[in-house]
């Protein structure tokens, strides 16, 4: 057993203490004003990026930035294979950066007071996949070309929808291949994405993204003509998420179920005694779930606080 692997797993288990958990989430959500929630977070592991007077969107982004920092620290303690796993799990941050880059490219010259519309990109460090090149692009078509020449692959178009969907499909397929312990999460998340895009929004995926999605969902699911057919032919490792979701319009219900499963699986992976990749994957899962909950709790605090139906559903997940 290499020293790097032992150190990486030790660091992964230590990072579990950075999660606020159910009680911390309740404290944030019960705040009557957003500033009260921010003052509470200022005394927690989220303090480094949270600032007084932040807007709800800025506060939520600060929580995400803290999560990213923890993932970068974790990746820095891993051997090469462990860093690759964390990078695959953290791909959503590069997707967000790319979406903001695309939005900025399509925008008119910025006017005074609009700086907050385009926040600075997340600092990815070693977790970047192709961001250094993407950040230098000057048009949507150039951005698409940069993605096509990278591990992301061609999204099949240079529109905002094509790039956002294409990158998420690519991330799911790459995650399932690079991190076997997260393959179930990746397949189910892709099923949710595909279902929303095709059967709720009514938007056909570019062929290249559809073919890529078929690697996880199967060609029958990708070619389904109705949501009922899609749900029926999904493979087991993806179809579990849509159990009891009989109508495409109710797919939103699967979101909390997905996070619940990630937390449950992550806890099991983290407690495993072996010095392998599982505890690292588990730590990323639990840190990510905690950040998701805190972002939702901040939204409730901005509305005046209280338990709310959303928070009650989320907090039903095991503590």
N, C-alpha and C positions, 0 to 999 in steps of 0.2 A: 504494500500500500504506500503510495507516494505521499511525501510530506505535504505537497500542494493540495491533494485531495482531502487529507485530514484537516488541514487548516481551513479549506473552503467549506466543509461540512460544519466545522465548529463555528465559523462565522455565520453560516446560514441559521443555525439553531439560536445563536445569540440575537440575531435580528428579529426573532419572534417577539422580543420584548418591545419592539417599536410599534406594535399594533395596539390601538386603543381598545379594541374589542367592543362588545355590546354596550357595556356601561359607559364607555367614553362616547360612543355614538349617541346614546340617549342624552348625555349631557349637552352635546353640541345641538342636537335637534330640539331640545327643550328651551334653548336660548330664545328670549323674546325679541332680540335684535341681532343682526348679523355681527355687530361689533362685540356683543357679549360672547358669541361663539368664537370669535377671533381671539378674544382675551383668554378664553379657556384653552384654545389650541396653542397659545403662546407659551404655555407651561407644559407642553407635551413634545414628543419627538417631531411633530410637524412645525415646530416653532421657527425653524431656520428660514422658511420661505413665506411664512404668513406675516402680513404687515397690517397695522391698523388702518382703517378707512378703505380697505379693499372692496371692490364691487363683488357681488356673488360669483361672477365668472372668474375674476382674478383670484378669489379665495379658493375656488375649486381647482384652478390651475396650480396654485401654490401647493395644494395637497398632492396633486399629480407630480409636481416637481420634486417633492420630498420622496415620493415613491421611487422616482427615477434615480435620485441620488443614492437611495438604499440599494437599488439594483446595480448601480455602477460600483459601489463599494463591494457588494457581494461578488460581482464578476471579477473584480481585481484580485480576489483571493482564490480564484479557481484556476485549475490547470486549463489548457487550451480547450478541451472538450466541454468543460464546465462553463467557460465563457461563451462558447457557441450556443449552449443551451439557454443561458440567460439572455443572450442577444435575440434568439428566436422568440422567447417569451415576452421580450420588451419591444417587439416590432411596432406595436401601436403608437409609440412615441414618434417614430420616424414617419408613420402614416400621417399623424397630426401635423408634424412639421411640413410635410409635403403638401397637405391640403391648404395650409396657411400660405405656403409659397405660391401655390397655384392661384389662390384668391388674390394675393398681392399682385401677381402678374396680370390678372384680369382687371384690376381696379384702376380707376382714374388716378392721376397724381394726388397724393394725400393732401388733405386740407388740415389747417390747424385744429387741434382738438380731436382728431381721429386716430391718434396713435394707438389707442387701446383696441382698435379694430383688428390690428395685426400685431399680436404680442410677439416678443422675441422668441426665436425657436428654442425648443428644449436642447440643452447641452448633452449630447449623446455620448461623447467620448468614445470608448472602445465598443460601445453598443451600436454604433452606427453601421449601417449596411451599405448605403450608397448616398447618404445625406450630403457629404462633402461635395460631390459632383452635382447633385440635385439642387443644392443651395446656390450654385453658380448659374443656373439656367435663366434665360431671359424671355422665354415664351413657352406657352403650353406644349407646343410641338417639340421644342427642345427638351422640355422636362420629360415628356413621354420617351424620347430617344434615350435619355440618361437612364431611365428606369429599365428600358428594354435591354440595355447593355450591362445590366447588373443582375444580381441574384433575384431581384423582384420580377424580372421578365416584363414583356410587353403587356400593358393593361388593355390593349385593344382599342384605344382611342385617347384623345387628349382633352376630352370634356371632364368637368369636375366629377360627374357621376362615374364615368368609365375608369378614371384613375383611382378614385376612392374605393370603388368596388373591386377593381382589379388588384389593388394592393392588399386588400383584406383577404381576398381569395388566395393570393400568393402566400400571404403570411400563414394562413391556416394550413395549407398544403406543406409548406416548409416546416412548420412547427410539428406536425404529425410525423414527418420523416426524421427530424433532428432530435425530437424529445419524445420517445415512445410513451413515457408516463403521462404526457399531455395530449396524446393522440385523440382520446375520447373527448376532451374539451374542444380540441380543434375541429373535429368532425361535427359536433353538435352546434358549435358556434357558426360554422359554415352553413349548416342546414337552416339556422335561424336567419342568417344574412340572405341566403338564396330565396327562402320563403318570402321574406319581406320585399325584396327587390322585384321578384317575378309576380307574386300573387297578391301583394298589397299595393305596392307602388305601380305595378303593371309595366315595369321597365325590363326589356329583354337585355340580358347580359351580352357583351361582346363575345363572339365565338371563342376567342382565345381564353377568356376567363371561364366560360362555360365548360370548355374542354378540361381546363385545369381543375375546376370544381368537381368534375366527374371522377377524378382520381380518388376523392374521399367519399363522395356521395353516390357514385355509380352512375352510369349513363342513363339508366331507366329513370332515376330521380331527376336528373338534369333535364331529361326530355319530357317529363310529365306535363300533361296539358291542364291539370287542375290541381288545386291544393290537396284535395282528398287523395288523388293518385300519388302525388309527391310524398305525402305522409306515409302512404301504404308501402311504398317501395324503398324507403330509406333504409340503409343498413342499420343494424342494431346499435352500433356505436354512435350513431347520429340521431336515430329515431327516438331514443329514450327522452330527449328533451321536449318533444312535441306530444308526449302522452297526454291525453285529455284536452289538447288544444285542437278542437274540432274545426274551427273556422280560422282562416288566415287573418282575419281582423283581430283575433285574440292572441296573436303571436307575442304581443308585449308581455303576456303572462309568463312566457318562458324565460324572460330575462333574469328574474330573481331566482328561478329554479336553476339556471345555469350557474350563477354565482354560488348558490347553496352547494351544488355538487363540487365546484372548484374548491370551496372551503373544506368540505368534508374529505375529499380526496387529498387535499394539501396537508391537512392535519395528519392523515394516516402516513403520507410520504415522509413528513418531517420527523415523525416519531420512530421511524425505522432505524435500527441500530447500525446498519452497515454504512461504511464510508464510501458510498457511491453517489450517483447523481440524484437519487430520490429525495434526500433531505433538502437539497438545493432547490429542486423544483417545488417542493412543498413550501419552502420559505417564500419563494416568489408568489405562489398562489395566495398564501395567507396575507402577505403584505398588500397584494393587489386587491383582495376582497376588502380589507380594512379601509384602503383609500377610497374604494367605490362607495362604501357605506358612509364615510365621512363627507364625501362630496354631496351625496343625497341629503345628509343631515344638514349641511350648510344651506342647501336650497330651502329646506323647511325653516331654518332659523331666519333666513331672509324674508320669509312670508309671515313671520311672527311667532314661530315656534309651535311646539305641540307634537304629539306622537304621530298623527296622520296615518292614513291607510297604508301609504307606501312604506313608511318606516316599520309599521307593525308587521307587514309581510316580510320585509328583509330581516327583521330581528327574530323571526321565527326560526331562522337558520341556527344550527347548534352554536352555542357560545364557547 
